[in-house]
Amino acid sequence: MNFLSQEQIIAVVIFFVGILIMTLCAKYERKVDERLRDPKLKYTLLDGGNEDVVKQKNLVGNILSILGGAIALYGFVTFFLNIK
């Protein structure tokens, strides 16, 4: 007896790839946050310098979060659309 079709198995794999991307994004953001907690860099940012670090963190974090969420959602929807 086959409980899952081939399309559902692919959808589950796609879902977990999306979750993996979101996990990697969270780890990356934690690492950048630790670096930004450095007092020297913190006061440099308050003085108006080196804002590229913050913009890069936000851009990469947002792209990875949206991409991972979209892939996970696509896998989730594909799984339920292929129920027979």
N, CA, C and O atoms as a CHARMM CRD file, in Angstrom:
* protein
*
  336
    1    1 MET  N      0.83100  -1.18100   0.00000 PROA 1      0.00000
    2    1 MET  CA     0.00000   0.00000   0.00000 PROA 1      0.00000
    3    1 MET  C      0.88200   1.25400   0.00000 PROA 1      0.00000
    4    1 MET  O      1.77800   1.40000   0.83200 PROA 1      0.00000
    5    2 ASN  N      0.62000   2.11600  -0.91100 PROA 2      0.00000
    6    2 ASN  CA     1.32900   3.39100  -0.94700 PROA 2      0.00000
    7    2 ASN  C      0.44200   4.45900  -0.32200 PROA 2      0.00000
    8    2 ASN  O     -0.65500   4.74800  -0.80200 PROA 2      0.00000
    9    3 PHE  N      0.94700   5.03000   0.75100 PROA 3      0.00000
   10    3 PHE  CA     0.17400   6.06700   1.42500 PROA 3      0.00000
   11    3 PHE  C      0.42100   7.43900   0.80200 PROA 3      0.00000
   12    3 PHE  O     -0.45400   8.30500   0.80700 PROA 3      0.00000
   13    4 LEU  N      1.63000   7.62000   0.26700 PROA 4      0.00000
   14    4 LEU  CA     1.97700   8.90700  -0.32400 PROA 4      0.00000
   15    4 LEU  C      2.29500   8.73600  -1.79800 PROA 4      0.00000
   16    4 LEU  O      2.96900   7.78400  -2.19100 PROA 4      0.00000
   17    5 SER  N      1.81000   9.65500  -2.60300 PROA 5      0.00000
   18    5 SER  CA     2.14800   9.62500  -4.02300 PROA 5      0.00000
   19    5 SER  C      3.52700  10.26000  -4.21500 PROA 5      0.00000
   20    5 SER  O      4.09700  10.83700  -3.28900 PROA 5      0.00000
   21    6 GLN  N      4.03900  10.14400  -5.41900 PROA 6      0.00000
   22    6 GLN  CA     5.35100  10.70700  -5.70400 PROA 6      0.00000
   23    6 GLN  C      5.34200  12.22900  -5.56300 PROA 6      0.00000
   24    6 GLN  O      6.31600  12.81200  -5.08600 PROA 6      0.00000
   25    7 GLU  N      4.27000  12.86200  -5.96800 PROA 7      0.00000
   26    7 GLU  CA     4.16900  14.32100  -5.85900 PROA 7      0.00000
   27    7 GLU  C      4.15800  14.76400  -4.39800 PROA 7      0.00000
   28    7 GLU  O      4.71800  15.80500  -4.05600 PROA 7      0.00000
   29    8 GLN  N      3.51800  13.97100  -3.54100 PROA 8      0.00000
   30    8 GLN  CA     3.48300  14.32600  -2.12300 PROA 8      0.00000
   31    8 GLN  C      4.86300  14.18600  -1.47900 PROA 8      0.00000
   32    8 GLN  O      5.23600  14.99100  -0.62600 PROA 8      0.00000
   33    9 ILE  N      5.60900  13.17900  -1.88200 PROA 9      0.00000
   34    9 ILE  CA     6.95800  13.00100  -1.34100 PROA 9      0.00000
   35    9 ILE  C      7.84400  14.17000  -1.76100 PROA 9      0.00000
   36    9 ILE  O      8.61900  14.68400  -0.95400 PROA 9      0.00000
   37   10 ILE  N      7.73100  14.59100  -3.02200 PROA 10     0.00000
   38   10 ILE  CA     8.49600  15.74600  -3.49100 PROA 10     0.00000
   39   10 ILE  C      8.07300  17.00000  -2.72500 PROA 10     0.00000
   40   10 ILE  O      8.91800  17.82400  -2.37500 PROA 10     0.00000
   41   11 ALA  N      6.78700  17.14900  -2.46500 PROA 11     0.00000
   42   11 ALA  CA     6.29000  18.30900  -1.71700 PROA 11     0.00000
   43   11 ALA  C      6.84400  18.32300  -0.29400 PROA 11     0.00000
   44   11 ALA  O      7.17200  19.38800   0.23000 PROA 11     0.00000
   45   12 VAL  N      6.95000  17.16000   0.33300 PROA 12     0.00000
   46   12 VAL  CA     7.51400  17.09100   1.68400 PROA 12     0.00000
   47   12 VAL  C      8.98500  17.50100   1.65300 PROA 12     0.00000
   48   12 VAL  O      9.44700  18.22500   2.53400 PROA 12     0.00000
   49   13 VAL  N      9.71200  17.04500   0.65100 PROA 13     0.00000
   50   13 VAL  CA    11.13000  17.42200   0.52300 PROA 13     0.00000
   51   13 VAL  C     11.25600  18.92700   0.31300 PROA 13     0.00000
   52   13 VAL  O     12.11200  19.56400   0.92700 PROA 13     0.00000
   53   14 ILE  N     10.42100  19.50000  -0.53900 PROA 14     0.00000
   54   14 ILE  CA    10.43900  20.94500  -0.77900 PROA 14     0.00000
   55   14 ILE  C     10.11400  21.70500   0.51000 PROA 14     0.00000
   56   14 ILE  O     10.73600  22.72600   0.80400 PROA 14     0.00000
   57   15 PHE  N      9.14700  21.21200   1.27000 PROA 15     0.00000
   58   15 PHE  CA     8.78100  21.84200   2.54300 PROA 15     0.00000
   59   15 PHE  C      9.98100  21.87100   3.48600 PROA 15     0.00000
   60   15 PHE  O     10.25700  22.89900   4.10600 PROA 15     0.00000
   61   16 PHE  N     10.68900  20.75900   3.59800 PROA 16     0.00000
   62   16 PHE  CA    11.82900  20.70600   4.51500 PROA 16     0.00000
   63   16 PHE  C     13.01100  21.52800   4.00800 PROA 16     0.00000
   64   16 PHE  O     13.80300  22.01500   4.81400 PROA 16     0.00000
   65   17 VAL  N     13.14900  21.69300   2.70300 PROA 17     0.00000
   66   17 VAL  CA    14.17600  22.58800   2.17000 PROA 17     0.00000
   67   17 VAL  C     13.86000  24.02700   2.58100 PROA 17     0.00000
   68   17 VAL  O     14.76200  24.77600   2.95700 PROA 17     0.00000
   69   18 GLY  N     12.59300  24.41300   2.51100 PROA 18     0.00000
   70   18 GLY  CA    12.18900  25.74600   2.95200 PROA 18     0.00000
   71   18 GLY  C     12.45400  25.96200   4.43400 PROA 18     0.00000
   72   18 GLY  O     12.91400  27.02900   4.84000 PROA 18     0.00000
   73   19 ILE  N     12.16400  24.94800   5.24000 PROA 19     0.00000
   74   19 ILE  CA    12.43600  25.03300   6.68100 PROA 19     0.00000
   75   19 ILE  C     13.93700  25.14300   6.93100 PROA 19     0.00000
   76   19 ILE  O     14.36400  25.88200   7.81800 PROA 19     0.00000
   77   20 LEU  N     14.73700  24.41900   6.15900 PROA 20     0.00000
   78   20 LEU  CA    16.19100  24.48000   6.29000 PROA 20     0.00000
   79   20 LEU  C     16.70700  25.87900   5.96200 PROA 20     0.00000
   80   20 LEU  O     17.57900  26.39700   6.66000 PROA 20     0.00000
   81   21 ILE  N     16.17800  26.48600   4.91500 PROA 21     0.00000
   82   21 ILE  CA    16.59100  27.85100   4.55800 PROA 21     0.00000
   83   21 ILE  C     16.23200  28.82600   5.67400 PROA 21     0.00000
   84   21 ILE  O     17.02300  29.71200   5.99700 PROA 21     0.00000
   85   22 MET  N     15.06800  28.67700   6.25700 PROA 22     0.00000
   86   22 MET  CA    14.67200  29.56600   7.34600 PROA 22     0.00000
   87   22 MET  C     15.54100  29.35400   8.58900 PROA 22     0.00000
   88   22 MET  O     15.84000  30.31300   9.30100 PROA 22     0.00000
   89   23 THR  N     15.94300  28.12000   8.85300 PROA 23     0.00000
   90   23 THR  CA    16.83300  27.83400   9.98200 PROA 23     0.00000
   91   23 THR  C     18.20600  28.45200   9.75900 PROA 23     0.00000
   92   23 THR  O     18.78800  29.03800  10.67200 PROA 23     0.00000
   93   24 LEU  N     18.72100  28.31800   8.53800 PROA 24     0.00000
   94   24 LEU  CA    20.01300  28.92700   8.22600 PROA 24     0.00000
   95   24 LEU  C     19.94700  30.44300   8.34700 PROA 24     0.00000
   96   24 LEU  O     20.90400  31.07700   8.79300 PROA 24     0.00000
   97   25 CYS  N     18.82400  31.02100   7.95200 PROA 25     0.00000
   98   25 CYS  CA    18.63200  32.46100   8.06600 PROA 25     0.00000
   99   25 CYS  C     18.66000  32.88800   9.53600 PROA 25     0.00000
  100   25 CYS  O     19.28000  33.89600   9.87600 PROA 25     0.00000
  101   26 ALA  N     18.00500  32.13900  10.39000 PROA 26     0.00000
  102   26 ALA  CA    17.97700  32.47200  11.81400 PROA 26     0.00000
  103   26 ALA  C     19.37800  32.38500  12.42100 PROA 26     0.00000
  104   26 ALA  O     19.76000  33.23700  13.22300 PROA 26     0.00000
  105   27 LYS  N     20.14400  31.36000  12.04200 PROA 27     0.00000
  106   27 LYS  CA    21.51800  31.23500  12.54100 PROA 27     0.00000
  107   27 LYS  C     22.38200  32.38700  12.05900 PROA 27     0.00000
  108   27 LYS  O     23.19100  32.92200  12.81700 PROA 27     0.00000
  109   28 TYR  N     22.20900  32.77800  10.77800 PROA 28     0.00000
  110   28 TYR  CA    22.97500  33.89200  10.22200 PROA 28     0.00000
  111   28 TYR  C     22.64100  35.18200  10.96200 PROA 28     0.00000
  112   28 TYR  O     23.53800  35.95100  11.30800 PROA 28     0.00000
  113   29 GLU  N     21.36700  35.41800  11.20400 PROA 29     0.00000
  114   29 GLU  CA    20.97500  36.64700  11.89700 PROA 29     0.00000
  115   29 GLU  C     21.47700  36.67000  13.33100 PROA 29     0.00000
  116   29 GLU  O     21.85200  37.72900  13.83300 PROA 29     0.00000
  117   30 ARG  N     21.49300  35.51700  14.00200 PROA 30     0.00000
  118   30 ARG  CA    22.04600  35.46800  15.36500 PROA 30     0.00000
  119   30 ARG  C     23.52900  35.81000  15.36500 PROA 30     0.00000
  120   30 ARG  O     24.00800  36.52500  16.24400 PROA 30     0.00000
  121   31 LYS  N     24.26100  35.28900  14.36400 PROA 31     0.00000
  122   31 LYS  CA    25.68600  35.55600  14.28100 PROA 31     0.00000
  123   31 LYS  C     25.94500  37.04600  14.03500 PROA 31     0.00000
  124   31 LYS  O     26.84900  37.62600  14.63700 PROA 31     0.00000
  125   32 VAL  N     25.16800  37.65500  13.16800 PROA 32     0.00000
  126   32 VAL  CA    25.33200  39.08400  12.89100 PROA 32     0.00000
  127   32 VAL  C     24.94100  39.90700  14.11600 PROA 32     0.00000
  128   32 VAL  O     25.58800  40.91100  14.41400 PROA 32     0.00000
  129   33 ASP  N     23.89500  39.49600  14.82900 PROA 33     0.00000
  130   33 ASP  CA    23.49100  40.21400  16.03800 PROA 33     0.00000
  131   33 ASP  C     24.58300  40.17300  17.09600 PROA 33     0.00000
  132   33 ASP  O     24.81300  41.16400  17.78900 PROA 33     0.00000
  133   34 GLU  N     25.26100  39.02800  17.22400 PROA 34     0.00000
  134   34 GLU  CA    26.36300  38.94500  18.18300 PROA 34     0.00000
  135   34 GLU  C     27.47500  39.90700  17.80300 PROA 34     0.00000
  136   34 GLU  O     28.08400  40.53800  18.66700 PROA 34     0.00000
  137   35 ARG  N     27.74000  40.01500  16.49900 PROA 35     0.00000
  138   35 ARG  CA    28.78100  40.93400  16.05300 PROA 35     0.00000
  139   35 ARG  C     28.36700  42.38000  16.28800 PROA 35     0.00000
  140   35 ARG  O     29.20300  43.22100  16.62100 PROA 35     0.00000
  141   36 LEU  N     27.08400  42.67300  16.11800 PROA 36     0.00000
  142   36 LEU  CA    26.61700  44.04500  16.32200 PROA 36     0.00000
  143   36 LEU  C     26.53500  44.42700  17.79800 PROA 36     0.00000
  144   36 LEU  O     26.41300  45.60800  18.12200 PROA 36     0.00000
  145   37 ARG  N     26.59900  43.45100  18.68900 PROA 37     0.00000
  146   37 ARG  CA    26.56800  43.75200  20.12600 PROA 37     0.00000
  147   37 ARG  C     27.90200  44.28000  20.63600 PROA 37     0.00000
  148   37 ARG  O     27.99900  44.73900  21.77400 PROA 37     0.00000
  149   38 ASP  N     28.92300  44.21700  19.79800 PROA 38     0.00000
  150   38 ASP  CA    30.23200  44.74100  20.17700 PROA 38     0.00000
  151   38 ASP  C     30.09300  46.24000  20.45900 PROA 38     0.00000
  152   38 ASP  O     29.61100  46.98100  19.60300 PROA 38     0.00000
  153   39 PRO  N     30.50600  46.69400  21.63900 PROA 39     0.00000
  154   39 PRO  CA    30.30000  48.10600  21.99800 PROA 39     0.00000
  155   39 PRO  C     30.97000  49.09000  21.03100 PROA 39     0.00000
  156   39 PRO  O     30.41500  50.15400  20.75500 PROA 39     0.00000
  157   40 LYS  N     32.14000  48.75100  20.52200 PROA 40     0.00000
  158   40 LYS  CA    32.82200  49.67000  19.60600 PROA 40     0.00000
  159   40 LYS  C     31.99900  49.87600  18.33500 PROA 40     0.00000
  160   40 LYS  O     31.83200  51.00300  17.87100 PROA 40     0.00000
  161   41 LEU  N     31.49000  48.78400  17.78100 PROA 41     0.00000
  162   41 LEU  CA    30.68900  48.88100  16.56900 PROA 41     0.00000
  163   41 LEU  C     29.35500  49.56300  16.86100 PROA 41     0.00000
  164   41 LEU  O     28.82700  50.30200  16.02900 PROA 41     0.00000
  165   42 LYS  N     28.81600  49.30500  18.05600 PROA 42     0.00000
  166   42 LYS  CA    27.53500  49.91600  18.42500 PROA 42     0.00000
  167   42 LYS  C     27.63800  51.43800  18.46000 PROA 42     0.00000
  168   42 LYS  O     26.76500  52.13400  17.94000 PROA 42     0.00000
  169   43 TYR  N     28.69900  51.95300  19.06800 PROA 43     0.00000
  170   43 TYR  CA    28.84800  53.40200  19.13900 PROA 43     0.00000
  171   43 TYR  C     29.24900  53.99900  17.79900 PROA 43     0.00000
  172   43 TYR  O     28.94800  55.16100  17.52500 PROA 43     0.00000
  173   44 THR  N     29.91900  53.22400  16.96500 PROA 44     0.00000
  174   44 THR  CA    30.22800  53.68500  15.61200 PROA 44     0.00000
  175   44 THR  C     28.94200  53.86400  14.82700 PROA 44     0.00000
  176   44 THR  O     28.79300  54.83200  14.08100 PROA 44     0.00000
  177   45 LEU  N     28.00100  52.92100  14.99600 PROA 45     0.00000
  178   45 LEU  CA    26.72300  53.03300  14.29900 PROA 45     0.00000
  179   45 LEU  C     25.91800  54.21800  14.81000 PROA 45     0.00000
  180   45 LEU  O     25.22300  54.87800  14.03800 PROA 45     0.00000
  181   46 LEU  N     26.00900  54.49500  16.12500 PROA 46     0.00000
  182   46 LEU  CA    25.27900  55.63700  16.67800 PROA 46     0.00000
  183   46 LEU  C     25.85800  56.96300  16.18500 PROA 46     0.00000
  184   46 LEU  O     25.13400  57.95000  16.06300 PROA 46     0.00000
  185   47 ASP  N     27.16100  56.98600  15.90300 PROA 47     0.00000
  186   47 ASP  CA    27.79300  58.20500  15.40100 PROA 47     0.00000
  187   47 ASP  C     27.51800  58.42500  13.92100 PROA 47     0.00000
  188   47 ASP  O     27.92100  59.44500  13.36200 PROA 47     0.00000
  189   48 GLY  N     26.84600  57.49500  13.29000 PROA 48     0.00000
  190   48 GLY  CA    26.45600  57.69600  11.89900 PROA 48     0.00000
  191   48 GLY  C     27.33800  56.99100  10.88500 PROA 48     0.00000
  192   48 GLY  O     27.17000  57.18600   9.68200 PROA 48     0.00000
  193   49 GLY  N     28.24700  56.19700  11.33700 PROA 49     0.00000
  194   49 GLY  CA    29.12900  55.51700  10.39600 PROA 49     0.00000
  195   49 GLY  C     28.81400  54.04800  10.27100 PROA 49     0.00000
  196   49 GLY  O     28.19200  53.46300  11.15700 PROA 49     0.00000
  197   50 ASN  N     29.23400  53.45600   9.19000 PROA 50     0.00000
  198   50 ASN  CA    29.16500  52.00700   8.95100 PROA 50     0.00000
  199   50 ASN  C     27.73300  51.46000   8.99700 PROA 50     0.00000
  200   50 ASN  O     27.48300  50.42700   9.61800 PROA 50     0.00000
  201   51 GLU  N     26.81400  52.13700   8.35500 PROA 51     0.00000
  202   51 GLU  CA    25.44000  51.66100   8.31400 PROA 51     0.00000
  203   51 GLU  C     25.24900  50.52600   7.31500 PROA 51     0.00000
  204   51 GLU  O     24.19500  49.89200   7.28000 PROA 51     0.00000
  205   52 ASP  N     26.27400  50.27200   6.50200 PROA 52     0.00000
  206   52 ASP  CA    26.17600  49.19900   5.51400 PROA 52     0.00000
  207   52 ASP  C     25.99200  47.84100   6.17400 PROA 52     0.00000
  208   52 ASP  O     25.33800  46.96300   5.61000 PROA 52     0.00000
  209   53 VAL  N     26.55800  47.65900   7.35800 PROA 53     0.00000
  210   53 VAL  CA    26.42200  46.37800   8.06600 PROA 53     0.00000
  211   53 VAL  C     24.97000  46.12300   8.41700 PROA 53     0.00000
  212   53 VAL  O     24.47700  45.00700   8.25000 PROA 53     0.00000
  213   54 VAL  N     24.28000  47.14500   8.90100 PROA 54     0.00000
  214   54 VAL  CA    22.88100  46.99400   9.29100 PROA 54     0.00000
  215   54 VAL  C     22.00800  46.77100   8.06000 PROA 54     0.00000
  216   54 VAL  O     21.11600  45.92300   8.08300 PROA 54     0.00000
  217   55 LYS  N     22.25400  47.52000   6.98700 PROA 55     0.00000
  218   55 LYS  CA    21.46400  47.35300   5.77200 PROA 55     0.00000
  219   55 LYS  C     21.67100  45.97100   5.17200 PROA 55     0.00000
  220   55 LYS  O     20.72200  45.34300   4.70400 PROA 55     0.00000
  221   56 GLN  N     22.92000  45.49800   5.18600 PROA 56     0.00000
  222   56 GLN  CA    23.20000  44.16300   4.65000 PROA 56     0.00000
  223   56 GLN  C     22.49400  43.10000   5.47300 PROA 56     0.00000
  224   56 GLN  O     21.94300  42.15000   4.91700 PROA 56     0.00000
  225   57 LYS  N     22.50300  43.25000   6.79200 PROA 57     0.00000
  226   57 LYS  CA    21.83800  42.28400   7.65600 PROA 57     0.00000
  227   57 LYS  C     20.34500  42.23800   7.36200 PROA 57     0.00000
  228   57 LYS  O     19.75900  41.16100   7.25300 PROA 57     0.00000
  229   58 ASN  N     19.74500  43.39300   7.23500 PROA 58     0.00000
  230   58 ASN  CA    18.30600  43.43800   6.98300 PROA 58     0.00000
  231   58 ASN  C     17.96100  42.87600   5.61800 PROA 58     0.00000
  232   58 ASN  O     16.98700  42.13300   5.49300 PROA 58     0.00000
  233   59 LEU  N     18.72900  43.20700   4.59300 PROA 59     0.00000
  234   59 LEU  CA    18.43900  42.75000   3.24400 PROA 59     0.00000
  235   59 LEU  C     18.58900  41.23400   3.13000 PROA 59     0.00000
  236   59 LEU  O     17.69800  40.55800   2.61600 PROA 59     0.00000
  237   60 VAL  N     19.69700  40.71000   3.60200 PROA 60     0.00000
  238   60 VAL  CA    19.92300  39.26200   3.51400 PROA 60     0.00000
  239   60 VAL  C     18.91800  38.50500   4.36300 PROA 60     0.00000
  240   60 VAL  O     18.38400  37.48500   3.92700 PROA 60     0.00000
  241   61 GLY  N     18.65400  38.98700   5.56800 PROA 61     0.00000
  242   61 GLY  CA    17.67900  38.33400   6.43900 PROA 61     0.00000
  243   61 GLY  C     16.28800  38.32100   5.83600 PROA 61     0.00000
  244   61 GLY  O     15.58500  37.31200   5.89600 PROA 61     0.00000
  245   62 ASN  N     15.89400  39.44100   5.25600 PROA 62     0.00000
  246   62 ASN  CA    14.56500  39.51300   4.65000 PROA 62     0.00000
  247   62 ASN  C     14.45100  38.60300   3.43500 PROA 62     0.00000
  248   62 ASN  O     13.45000  37.90500   3.27100 PROA 62     0.00000
  249   63 ILE  N     15.46500  38.60800   2.59000 PROA 63     0.00000
  250   63 ILE  CA    15.42300  37.75700   1.39300 PROA 63     0.00000
  251   63 ILE  C     15.36400  36.29000   1.77600 PROA 63     0.00000
  252   63 ILE  O     14.55400  35.54200   1.22900 PROA 63     0.00000
  253   64 LEU  N     16.21300  35.86400   2.71100 PROA 64     0.00000
  254   64 LEU  CA    16.21800  34.45800   3.11900 PROA 64     0.00000
  255   64 LEU  C     14.91700  34.07000   3.81400 PROA 64     0.00000
  256   64 LEU  O     14.41100  32.96700   3.60700 PROA 64     0.00000
  257   65 SER  N     14.37900  34.95200   4.62200 PROA 65     0.00000
  258   65 SER  CA    13.12200  34.64100   5.31100 PROA 65     0.00000
  259   65 SER  C     11.96500  34.50000   4.33000 PROA 65     0.00000
  260   65 SER  O     11.17900  33.55700   4.42100 PROA 65     0.00000
  261   66 ILE  N     11.86200  35.43300   3.40000 PROA 66     0.00000
  262   66 ILE  CA    10.78100  35.36600   2.41200 PROA 66     0.00000
  263   66 ILE  C     10.94300  34.15200   1.51600 PROA 66     0.00000
  264   66 ILE  O      9.97200  33.44800   1.24000 PROA 66     0.00000
  265   67 LEU  N     12.17100  33.90000   1.05500 PROA 67     0.00000
  266   67 LEU  CA    12.42100  32.75400   0.18900 PROA 67     0.00000
  267   67 LEU  C     12.11700  31.43500   0.90700 PROA 67     0.00000
  268   67 LEU  O     11.44100  30.56900   0.35100 PROA 67     0.00000
  269   68 GLY  N     12.60700  31.28100   2.12500 PROA 68     0.00000
  270   68 GLY  CA    12.34800  30.06200   2.88100 PROA 68     0.00000
  271   68 GLY  C     10.87900  29.86700   3.19000 PROA 68     0.00000
  272   68 GLY  O     10.36100  28.75500   3.08900 PROA 68     0.00000
  273   69 GLY  N     10.20700  30.93900   3.56500 PROA 69     0.00000
  274   69 GLY  CA     8.77800  30.84500   3.84100 PROA 69     0.00000
  275   69 GLY  C      7.96800  30.49700   2.60700 PROA 69     0.00000
  276   69 GLY  O      7.02700  29.70700   2.67400 PROA 69     0.00000
  277   70 ALA  N      8.34100  31.09400   1.47300 PROA 70     0.00000
  278   70 ALA  CA     7.61700  30.80700   0.23200 PROA 70     0.00000
  279   70 ALA  C      7.82500  29.36000  -0.21100 PROA 70     0.00000
  280   70 ALA  O      6.88100  28.70100  -0.64700 PROA 70     0.00000
  281   71 ILE  N      9.04500  28.87300  -0.10100 PROA 71     0.00000
  282   71 ILE  CA     9.31800  27.48700  -0.49400 PROA 71     0.00000
  283   71 ILE  C      8.58500  26.51400   0.42600 PROA 71     0.00000
  284   71 ILE  O      8.00700  25.53300  -0.04100 PROA 71     0.00000
  285   72 ALA  N      8.60700  26.78400   1.73400 PROA 72     0.00000
  286   72 ALA  CA     7.90500  25.91700   2.67400 PROA 72     0.00000
  287   72 ALA  C      6.39500  25.94300   2.42000 PROA 72     0.00000
  288   72 ALA  O      5.74000  24.90100   2.46400 PROA 72     0.00000
  289   73 LEU  N      5.85100  27.11700   2.15800 PROA 73     0.00000
  290   73 LEU  CA     4.42400  27.22700   1.86800 PROA 73     0.00000
  291   73 LEU  C      4.06600  26.49700   0.57400 PROA 73     0.00000
  292   73 LEU  O      3.02900  25.83700   0.49900 PROA 73     0.00000
  293   74 TYR  N      4.91700  26.61500  -0.44000 PROA 74     0.00000
  294   74 TYR  CA     4.68500  25.91800  -1.70200 PROA 74     0.00000
  295   74 TYR  C      4.66300  24.40400  -1.48600 PROA 74     0.00000
  296   74 TYR  O      3.79800  23.71200  -2.02400 PROA 74     0.00000
  297   75 GLY  N      5.60800  23.89200  -0.70400 PROA 75     0.00000
  298   75 GLY  CA     5.62100  22.46100  -0.40500 PROA 75     0.00000
  299   75 GLY  C      4.39000  22.03000   0.36500 PROA 75     0.00000
  300   75 GLY  O      3.83000  20.96800   0.09300 PROA 75     0.00000
  301   76 PHE  N      3.96100  22.83900   1.32300 PROA 76     0.00000
  302   76 PHE  CA     2.77700  22.53700   2.12700 PROA 76     0.00000
  303   76 PHE  C      1.51900  22.48000   1.26500 PROA 76     0.00000
  304   76 PHE  O      0.72200  21.54700   1.36900 PROA 76     0.00000
  305   77 VAL  N      1.35400  23.48800   0.41400 PROA 77     0.00000
  306   77 VAL  CA     0.16700  23.54000  -0.44600 PROA 77     0.00000
  307   77 VAL  C      0.19400  22.42000  -1.47200 PROA 77     0.00000
  308   77 VAL  O     -0.83200  21.79500  -1.73700 PROA 77     0.00000
  309   78 THR  N      1.35800  22.16300  -2.05200 PROA 78     0.00000
  310   78 THR  CA     1.48300  21.09500  -3.04300 PROA 78     0.00000
  311   78 THR  C      1.14700  19.73900  -2.43500 PROA 78     0.00000
  312   78 THR  O      0.52800  18.89600  -3.08500 PROA 78     0.00000
  313   79 PHE  N      1.55600  19.53100  -1.19100 PROA 79     0.00000
  314   79 PHE  CA     1.26500  18.26500  -0.52300 PROA 79     0.00000
  315   79 PHE  C     -0.24100  18.04900  -0.43000 PROA 79     0.00000
  316   79 PHE  O     -0.73500  16.97000  -0.75600 PROA 79     0.00000
  317   80 PHE  N     -0.97200  19.07400   0.01500 PROA 80     0.00000
  318   80 PHE  CA    -2.40700  18.90900   0.20900 PROA 80     0.00000
  319   80 PHE  C     -3.20200  18.94200  -1.09800 PROA 80     0.00000
  320   80 PHE  O     -4.31800  18.42500  -1.15700 PROA 80     0.00000
  321   81 LEU  N     -2.63900  19.54100  -2.13400 PROA 81     0.00000
  322   81 LEU  CA    -3.33200  19.52900  -3.41400 PROA 81     0.00000
  323   81 LEU  C     -3.24300  18.17000  -4.10600 PROA 81     0.00000
  324   81 LEU  O     -4.04000  17.86800  -4.99300 PROA 81     0.00000
  325   82 ASN  N     -2.28100  17.36100  -3.70200 PROA 82     0.00000
  326   82 ASN  CA    -2.08600  16.06100  -4.33300 PROA 82     0.00000
  327   82 ASN  C     -2.66400  14.90900  -3.52500 PROA 82     0.00000
  328   82 ASN  O     -2.28900  13.75900  -3.75000 PROA 82     0.00000
  329   83 ILE  N     -3.55800  15.18600  -2.60000 PROA 83     0.00000
  330   83 ILE  CA    -4.22700  14.12500  -1.85500 PROA 83     0.00000
  331   83 ILE  C     -5.26000  13.47700  -2.78100 PROA 83     0.00000
  332   83 ILE  O     -6.07500  14.15200  -3.41000 PROA 83     0.00000
  333   84 LYS  N     -5.19600  12.17500  -2.84100 PROA 84     0.00000
  334   84 LYS  CA    -6.11900  11.45100  -3.73100 PROA 84     0.00000
  335   84 LYS  C     -7.02600  10.53400  -2.94100 PROA 84     0.00000
  336   84 LYS  O     -7.86700   9.84700  -3.52100 PROA 84     0.00000
